[in-house]
Amino acid sequence: MCGWIQDRSDQMDWTRRSGRTPSGYTGPTTDHSGRGAYVYMEASGQFNKIARLISPAMPGGQTYCLSVWYHMYGAHIGYLRFLIGQNGRIVGGLKNYIRGNRGNAWRQFRVSVAVPVRGNFNFLMEGRTGAKYQSDIAVDDIYIKSGGC
């Protein structure tokens, strides 16, 4: 998660963790490699809340490959999506939402993104918890490179 920062205008924060999340029947038991840390949204007491991370600034007007490992396990999972921000405002987003329970496994999301804005921009990673505690969302190894996937 090098260089990514918490968005202070959202409703909760992503938390760094290694090992199992505190709630049962939701969240991962380890990071996707089995030997490191990940960030996650702890849904207990944080129902239907949004958390965002902001990438380092990048030059717009080109194509990027965006890759992230995600874990969305639980009966009440919300969603994970990626947005484009510029000068503190959301100016666009990917059409790909990841929604609902994806099982107790790490999965990779990978997509080529043609960024239409000129000047510097940021990717924003936004997660939303569900209506009950079984909606932890975790992410690991976010990778962005210039060029398509």
C-alpha positions as CSV (number, residue, x, y, z in Angstrom):
1,M,0.0,0.0,0.0
2,C,3.0,2.2,-0.5
3,G,2.0,5.9,-0.8
4,W,-1.7,5.3,-0.4
5,I,-3.4,7.5,2.2
6,Q,-6.7,7.6,4.1
7,D,-9.4,9.9,2.7
8,R,-10.4,12.1,5.5
9,S,-13.8,12.9,4.0
10,D,-15.1,9.4,4.2
11,Q,-16.9,7.7,7.1
12,M,-14.4,5.2,8.4
13,D,-10.7,4.1,7.8
14,W,-9.0,1.1,6.4
15,T,-6.9,-0.7,9.0
16,R,-3.6,-2.6,8.5
17,R,-3.6,-6.1,9.9
18,S,-1.9,-9.5,9.6
19,G,-3.6,-12.7,10.6
20,R,-7.3,-13.3,11.1
21,T,-9.8,-10.4,11.5
22,P,-11.6,-10.3,14.9
23,S,-15.1,-11.2,13.7
24,G,-16.2,-14.8,12.7
25,Y,-17.5,-15.8,9.3
26,T,-16.0,-12.8,7.6
27,G,-12.6,-11.4,6.6
28,P,-9.4,-13.3,5.7
29,T,-7.2,-15.3,8.0
30,T,-4.0,-14.0,6.4
31,D,-2.8,-11.8,3.6
32,H,-3.0,-13.1,0.0
33,S,0.6,-14.4,0.1
34,G,0.2,-16.0,3.5
35,R,3.1,-14.2,5.2
36,G,2.4,-10.4,5.3
37,A,-0.1,-7.7,6.1
38,Y,-3.2,-6.4,4.3
39,V,-5.7,-3.5,4.9
40,Y,-9.3,-4.1,5.7
41,M,-12.6,-2.5,6.8
42,E,-13.8,-3.9,10.1
43,A,-17.6,-3.9,9.7
44,S,-18.5,-4.5,13.4
45,G,-20.4,-1.4,14.5
46,Q,-19.7,0.3,11.2
47,F,-22.7,-0.7,9.1
48,N,-23.2,0.8,5.6
49,K,-20.1,3.0,5.9
50,I,-17.7,4.1,3.2
51,A,-13.9,4.0,3.5
52,R,-11.5,5.3,0.8
53,L,-7.8,5.1,0.2
54,I,-6.1,7.6,-2.2
55,S,-3.2,6.7,-4.5
56,P,-0.2,8.8,-5.1
57,A,-0.7,11.4,-7.8
58,M,-0.1,10.2,-11.4
59,P,-0.1,12.0,-14.8
60,G,-3.5,11.7,-16.6
61,G,-4.2,11.2,-20.3
62,Q,-2.8,7.7,-20.5
63,T,-3.6,4.1,-19.8
64,Y,-2.8,2.3,-16.6
65,C,-3.0,-1.3,-15.5
66,L,-4.7,-1.5,-12.1
67,S,-4.4,-4.8,-10.1
68,V,-5.5,-5.5,-6.6
69,W,-6.1,-8.7,-4.5
70,Y,-9.3,-8.5,-2.6
71,H,-11.1,-10.7,0.0
72,M,-14.9,-10.2,0.4
73,Y,-16.3,-13.0,2.6
74,G,-19.4,-12.7,4.6
75,A,-23.2,-12.8,4.4
76,H,-23.7,-9.0,4.2
77,I,-20.8,-7.7,2.1
78,G,-21.2,-4.3,0.5
79,Y,-19.0,-3.4,-2.5
80,L,-15.5,-2.4,-3.6
81,R,-14.9,0.0,-6.5
82,F,-12.3,2.3,-8.0
83,L,-12.7,6.0,-8.8
84,I,-10.7,8.8,-10.4
85,G,-10.0,11.9,-8.3
86,Q,-8.5,15.3,-9.2
87,N,-8.0,18.3,-7.0
88,G,-9.9,16.7,-4.1
89,R,-13.0,15.9,-6.2
90,I,-14.2,12.6,-7.7
91,V,-14.3,13.1,-11.5
92,G,-14.9,9.6,-12.7
93,G,-15.0,5.9,-11.9
94,L,-14.6,2.5,-13.3
95,K,-17.7,0.7,-14.3
96,N,-16.5,-2.4,-12.5
97,Y,-18.0,-2.8,-9.0
98,I,-17.2,-5.9,-7.0
99,R,-20.3,-6.6,-4.9
100,G,-21.4,-9.2,-2.5
101,N,-19.9,-12.3,-0.9
102,R,-17.1,-13.8,-3.0
103,G,-16.3,-16.6,-0.7
104,N,-13.5,-17.2,1.8
105,A,-10.6,-16.7,-0.7
106,W,-8.4,-14.0,-2.1
107,R,-9.2,-13.0,-5.7
108,Q,-7.5,-10.7,-8.2
109,F,-9.1,-7.8,-9.9
110,R,-7.2,-6.5,-12.9
111,V,-8.2,-4.0,-15.5
112,S,-6.8,-1.5,-18.0
113,V,-7.9,2.0,-17.3
114,A,-7.7,4.8,-20.0
115,V,-7.6,7.9,-17.8
116,P,-9.4,10.8,-19.6
117,V,-8.3,13.7,-17.4
118,R,-5.4,15.9,-18.1
119,G,-2.9,16.9,-15.4
120,N,-2.3,14.9,-12.2
121,F,-5.0,12.6,-10.8
122,N,-5.4,10.0,-8.1
123,F,-7.1,6.6,-8.1
124,L,-9.4,6.2,-5.1
125,M,-10.3,2.8,-3.7
126,E,-13.7,2.8,-2.1
127,G,-15.2,0.1,0.0
128,R,-18.7,0.0,1.6
129,T,-19.6,-2.3,4.5
130,G,-23.0,-4.0,4.5
131,A,-25.9,-3.9,7.0
132,K,-24.4,-6.3,9.5
133,Y,-21.0,-7.3,10.9
134,Q,-20.3,-10.1,8.4
135,S,-19.2,-7.6,5.8
136,D,-15.4,-7.1,6.3
137,I,-13.6,-6.2,3.0
138,A,-9.8,-6.7,2.7
139,V,-7.3,-5.7,0.0
140,D,-3.7,-6.5,-0.6
141,D,-0.9,-5.8,-3.1
142,I,-2.4,-2.9,-5.1
143,Y,-0.3,-2.5,-8.2
144,I,-0.5,0.3,-10.8
145,K,1.7,0.5,-13.9
146,S,1.7,2.7,-17.0
147,G,0.3,0.8,-20.0
148,G,-2.4,-1.7,-20.4
149,C,-2.7,-5.1,-18.6
